[in-house]
Amino acid sequence: MSTQVLEPAAPALEPRPAHPLVEVVVPVHNEQRTLEASIWRLHGYLTAHFPFAFRITVADNASTDETWPLARKLAEQLPRVRAVHLDQKGGGRALRHVWSGSDADVVAYMDVDLSTGLEALLPLVAPLLSGHSDLAIGSRLARGAAVVRGPRRELVSRCYNMLLRATLRARFSDAQCGFKAGRTEVVQALLPAVEDQAWFFDTELLLLAERSGLRIHEVPVDWVEDPDSRVDVLRTALDDLRGMVRVGRRLLTRRGPGNPKGVPRWIGAAPSPAVPVPAGMARQLPSFAAIGVVSTLTYLALYWLLRSWVFHPRRTRR
């Protein structure tokens, strides 16, 4: 996989201290319509209101429109903005590439539509810089959040997070909000254990972090749905379900792709074939499988039964 990097323009007239440094990654794929306005808005907000040094990285993953030329233009125009191009698609792949090589103290990401209110960025990164937490997520389902979105996204989001809690015992409230951050050393330790390269990437990262005993901080956010969103809801939901099954199987068998430094060993260590499954876990396997199957079927049934009403709420019978 080849990459291209365009470094930031010359520093501003009033440079910020070198540390602490927060790197905000904006992964993009065919976002020529919104990219320029969003990066100018994000850069303006951080320059005026963010008390820490920052870097904005536009991570273009295999766009076929004018996204990459626009990203290069922004890197030339704006201080502390750089552009990275990957020739393979995948938001998770783009985040992995940038985060794994970051020299920042904290790495974060947000969706290019900036649906999440930017005033939540400081509360998101503050507990990470202070050492209070290891990762932080914006939550649209936490008390105090203000959310404007259609019934389709509301239904899918709530069902998805309900499934995570029921089947994988997730304790965080909102896995899908495109507004997350982590201490760089922690994120880089977890990355080798994360397999997904697309939408399920950050959910998998959170699940592994939680099972490793890391601290996840939640910030209620203001969030307004982008009416121009081109997310394929059904395909994304099915991909997420497949990811949940894979991670659930992995958590039960304790198999992983490696043993990241600084992360509890269960993530990377496969049990010896000679070691039997503990009796307690053996008793849990049938109930785990049953809950997973029932929850998945319920989710799909609700989706198919309600999709005509959810997708066309104003349609009436003649």
Secondary structure, 3 states (H helix, E strand, C coil): CCEEEECCECCCCCCCCCCCEEEEEEEECCCCCCHHHHHHHHHHHHHHHCCCEEEEEEEEECCCCCHHHHHHHHHHHCECEEEEEECCCCHHHHHHHHHHCCCCCEEEEECCCCCECHHHHHHHHHHHHCCCCCEEEEECCCCCCEEECCHHHHHHHHHHHHHHHHHHCCCCCCCCCCEEEEEHHHHHHHHHHCCCCCCCHHHHHHHHHHHCCCCEEEEECEEECCCCCCCCHHHHHHHHHHHHHHHHHHHHHCCCCCCCCCCCHHHCCCCCCCCCCCHHHHHHHHHHHHHHHHHHHHHHHHHHHHHHHHHCCCCCCC
